[in-house]
């Protein structure tokens, strides 16, 4: 597929999609185990799993869209890889932090996600305007 305009973003979109499937399976298995159909039923483990999934869905699509824009605008591939690896690591740290209760991992994951979003947005604006 040599003419595909954003191959680096596509790789990270695929990896992050697999991560979303994994965190979603965790929610489904916990729902079945705890017999909770909607919301979290007051169960803290299920509540944490739902927040990992929800937070992922809230941030990752826009970060990937910005990555795709940056790549399509012709930024060097290493910059796009940097965005992708940072986002993937951030989402893993965030999930680990929430699942395990290790607060610094959650803070780092959240902060790096915000940095990826802000840097991507500023870079797109700089390149387009």
Secondary structure, 3 states (H helix, E strand, C coil): CCCCCCHHHHHHHHHHHHHHHHHHHHHHHHHHHHCCCCCCCCCHHHHHHHHHHHHHHHHHHHHHHHHHHHHHCCCCHHHHHHHHHHHHHHHHHHHHHHHHCCHHHHHHHHHHHHHHHHHHHHHHHHHHC
